[in-house]
Amino acid sequence: MEISNHLNKAFRILRRNYSCPGADGLSYKAIKSNFSHHRNSLEFALRNKTFTFTEPRKCLVNTGLITPKNRDIFVYNIYDRWIQETIRIELNSYLQNSIHPH
């Protein structure tokens, strides 16, 4: 499978969970409105090995129902999540093809 197909599949998987944007402020709706541009720029960065991951945005959330329990969560940029999912898909397909069933 080609890398652009993996990018398409990874975006479909990530799109199911419309989480908040990362520090760059880019949302899924913005990517969806100009999908081919974003996919092509990511594909170019992957092929040329120029993609760099960015610092995640740190958010404080309250997880306690009765007693307040605050914890930090880290929100990654959509491009970072998109690349991570693409790499997971590529590794999974590689491992499925190379591991014997017995």
Backbone bond lengths (Angstrom), bond angles and torsions (degrees), N, CA, C in turn:
res aa  C-N    CA-C-N  psi(-1)  N-CA   C-N-CA  omega(-1)  CA-C   N-CA-C  phi
1 M - - - 1.451 - - 1.529 109.43 -
2 E 1.267 116.12 139.54 1.459 121.77 -177.24 1.533 110.80 -79.74
3 I 1.319 115.57 159.02 1.461 120.83 -175.57 1.533 111.92 -63.58
4 S 1.333 118.29 -34.61 1.465 119.28 179.56 1.525 110.88 -66.93
5 N 1.341 117.07 -34.28 1.465 119.74 175.59 1.521 110.69 -66.82
6 H 1.317 116.74 -37.69 1.465 120.20 177.65 1.529 110.48 -67.36
7 L 1.326 117.33 -37.97 1.464 120.24 176.54 1.520 111.04 -64.19
8 N 1.327 117.09 -40.38 1.467 120.55 177.53 1.524 111.03 -62.55
9 K 1.320 115.95 -46.96 1.465 120.64 -179.06 1.525 110.74 -64.68
10 A 1.324 117.13 -41.21 1.463 120.75 179.82 1.524 110.90 -63.67
11 F 1.323 117.49 -39.37 1.461 119.16 179.34 1.523 111.29 -67.86
12 R 1.332 117.05 -37.81 1.472 119.45 176.73 1.524 110.98 -61.86
13 I 1.326 117.53 -38.15 1.464 121.43 178.47 1.519 110.36 -67.72
14 L 1.327 117.20 -46.11 1.465 120.66 -178.98 1.513 112.67 -67.96
15 R 1.312 116.92 -31.78 1.463 121.73 -177.09 1.526 111.81 -64.62
16 R 1.317 117.85 -24.69 1.471 121.07 179.41 1.525 111.92 -60.94
17 N 1.332 116.00 -32.62 1.456 121.45 -178.55 1.525 108.20 -109.07
18 Y 1.319 116.15 88.49 1.468 120.66 -178.73 1.522 109.53 -72.39
19 S 1.303 115.87 78.37 1.460 119.72 179.80 1.523 109.76 -84.15
20 C 1.306 115.46 174.24 1.458 120.18 -176.17 1.527 110.73 -72.94
21 P 1.325 116.69 156.16 1.469 120.30 178.64 1.515 111.61 -67.58
22 G 1.299 115.42 158.28 1.458 120.78 176.91 1.517 111.12 -83.03
23 A 1.311 115.59 -158.06 1.465 121.08 -176.63 1.527 112.08 -66.34
24 D 1.332 117.78 -24.66 1.460 119.75 -179.55 1.526 112.71 -78.76
25 G 1.336 118.20 -13.36 1.461 122.34 177.35 1.507 114.61 79.27
26 L 1.320 118.42 5.54 1.458 122.31 -179.16 1.527 109.40 -78.45
27 S 1.322 117.01 128.74 1.462 121.26 -177.96 1.524 110.28 -107.17
28 Y 1.341 115.58 167.45 1.461 120.70 177.95 1.522 110.97 -65.10
29 K 1.326 116.53 -35.38 1.465 119.64 178.99 1.520 111.14 -63.48
30 A 1.335 117.04 -39.08 1.467 120.52 178.87 1.526 110.73 -65.30
31 I 1.322 116.79 -39.80 1.466 120.39 178.26 1.521 110.13 -68.09
32 K 1.321 115.81 -42.14 1.458 120.62 -178.00 1.530 111.39 -63.75
33 S 1.335 117.35 -34.45 1.460 120.20 -178.54 1.530 112.30 -70.13
34 N 1.335 117.30 -26.07 1.466 121.35 178.51 1.534 108.37 -136.19
35 F 1.325 115.28 56.08 1.457 122.11 -170.74 1.525 112.99 -61.38
36 S 1.326 117.56 -45.53 1.466 119.61 -174.63 1.528 111.27 -63.73
37 H 1.317 117.86 -36.12 1.465 120.44 177.19 1.527 111.09 -63.20
38 H 1.330 116.73 -47.52 1.471 120.70 -178.77 1.530 111.42 -65.96
39 R 1.341 116.63 -42.79 1.461 119.47 178.93 1.523 111.42 -63.59
40 N 1.329 116.80 -42.16 1.462 120.13 -179.93 1.520 111.79 -65.73
41 S 1.327 117.69 -38.05 1.463 119.51 179.18 1.528 111.19 -68.95
42 L 1.334 117.17 -37.41 1.464 119.64 176.14 1.527 111.17 -68.65
43 E 1.306 116.46 -41.37 1.461 119.86 179.01 1.527 110.41 -62.59
44 F 1.325 117.10 -41.30 1.461 121.08 177.40 1.526 110.48 -61.85
45 A 1.335 117.12 -44.36 1.466 120.89 -179.72 1.526 111.32 -64.69
46 L 1.324 117.54 -37.98 1.463 120.23 179.13 1.524 111.44 -69.49
47 R 1.308 116.84 -43.81 1.462 119.97 -178.79 1.532 111.92 -65.61
48 N 1.315 116.50 -35.33 1.468 120.60 -178.43 1.523 113.15 -94.73
49 K 1.331 116.12 2.13 1.465 122.39 178.66 1.527 112.17 55.88
50 T 1.332 116.21 42.57 1.461 120.95 -179.84 1.525 112.60 -110.44
51 F 1.331 117.90 1.27 1.463 120.26 -178.66 1.525 110.15 -75.39
52 T 1.322 116.94 134.15 1.459 121.91 175.29 1.519 108.87 -124.60
53 F 1.306 116.06 135.63 1.458 120.84 177.99 1.522 109.77 -74.54
54 T 1.307 116.48 150.58 1.460 122.14 -177.85 1.530 110.13 -109.26
55 E 1.311 115.00 165.31 1.467 120.65 177.81 1.524 109.70 -68.99
56 P 1.324 117.88 135.31 1.466 119.30 177.02 1.528 111.43 -73.87
57 R 1.331 114.83 157.30 1.458 121.16 176.35 1.520 107.82 -84.76
58 K 1.319 117.14 132.22 1.459 122.30 -178.21 1.529 109.11 -95.27
59 C 1.349 116.10 129.18 1.457 121.66 -180.00 1.517 109.13 -127.13
60 L 1.296 116.23 143.05 1.455 122.22 176.53 1.521 107.98 -99.13
61 V 1.335 117.00 124.88 1.458 120.97 179.49 1.521 109.54 -123.42
62 N 1.326 115.07 151.84 1.454 121.72 176.88 1.516 107.81 -100.38
63 T 1.332 117.53 118.34 1.462 121.15 -176.35 1.517 113.20 -107.72
64 G 1.316 117.78 -1.38 1.460 119.88 -177.58 1.513 112.19 -89.78
65 L 1.330 116.81 134.45 1.455 120.44 176.92 1.531 111.07 -84.64
66 I 1.311 117.03 -43.31 1.464 121.08 -178.94 1.525 110.02 -100.72
67 T 1.302 115.89 -53.02 1.453 121.74 178.53 1.525 107.86 -104.38
68 P 1.326 118.39 129.56 1.463 118.71 -179.21 1.530 112.06 -64.83
69 K 1.292 114.93 127.66 1.466 121.67 176.94 1.518 107.00 -128.04
70 N 1.279 116.04 107.70 1.455 120.48 179.49 1.518 110.29 -91.33
71 R 1.323 114.87 142.15 1.460 119.22 174.90 1.516 108.29 -147.58
72 D 1.300 114.39 156.03 1.458 121.00 178.97 1.523 109.72 -91.22
73 I 1.325 116.10 136.58 1.460 120.82 169.71 1.521 107.37 -121.77
74 F 1.302 115.89 156.25 1.448 121.31 -178.68 1.528 108.61 -115.70
75 V 1.318 115.70 126.09 1.457 121.92 -179.22 1.525 107.94 -105.81
76 Y 1.308 115.80 116.13 1.459 121.68 -178.72 1.523 109.92 -86.27
77 N 1.312 115.80 154.54 1.457 120.65 175.42 1.523 109.43 -65.23
78 I 1.316 115.53 153.82 1.461 120.27 -176.84 1.523 111.29 -63.51
79 Y 1.326 117.55 -38.45 1.453 119.65 177.71 1.527 111.16 -60.18
80 D 1.334 116.34 -40.64 1.467 119.82 178.91 1.523 111.07 -63.64
81 R 1.323 116.50 -44.59 1.469 120.36 178.64 1.520 110.75 -65.18
82 W 1.317 115.98 -37.75 1.461 121.13 -179.70 1.526 110.55 -64.19
83 I 1.317 117.03 -44.60 1.469 121.21 178.37 1.527 110.69 -65.20
84 Q 1.327 117.13 -43.28 1.472 120.65 179.73 1.518 110.86 -60.32
85 E 1.327 116.91 -43.17 1.465 120.39 179.23 1.527 111.28 -66.93
86 T 1.316 117.56 -38.17 1.463 121.37 177.40 1.520 110.77 -63.06
87 I 1.315 116.72 -43.72 1.469 120.60 178.30 1.524 110.22 -63.89
88 R 1.334 117.59 -40.17 1.463 120.94 178.21 1.526 110.98 -61.74
89 I 1.323 117.01 -42.19 1.465 121.26 179.56 1.531 110.31 -64.81
90 E 1.330 116.73 -43.84 1.465 119.68 -179.86 1.527 111.49 -65.21
91 L 1.326 117.12 -42.74 1.464 120.08 178.28 1.522 111.05 -64.82
92 N 1.318 116.35 -41.40 1.462 120.27 -179.89 1.524 111.10 -62.22
93 S 1.324 117.28 -44.45 1.468 118.95 179.55 1.529 110.85 -66.99
94 Y 1.323 116.98 -37.33 1.470 120.03 177.60 1.528 110.84 -64.14
95 L 1.323 116.50 -45.20 1.467 120.15 -179.05 1.524 111.84 -66.98
96 Q 1.332 116.75 -38.58 1.464 119.58 178.93 1.520 111.35 -63.27
97 N 1.317 116.88 -33.86 1.468 120.60 -179.49 1.523 112.91 -81.50
98 S 1.326 117.93 -22.24 1.460 119.17 -174.80 1.539 113.84 -101.92
99 I 1.310 118.76 -15.44 1.459 121.21 -179.11 1.528 108.94 -91.71
100 H 1.303 115.40 131.62 1.469 120.57 178.97 1.522 109.76 -76.83
101 P 1.325 117.60 148.19 1.472 120.32 -177.00 1.531 114.86 -70.49
102 H 1.311 119.37 -14.51 1.450 120.11 -178.69 1.498 112.63 -117.90
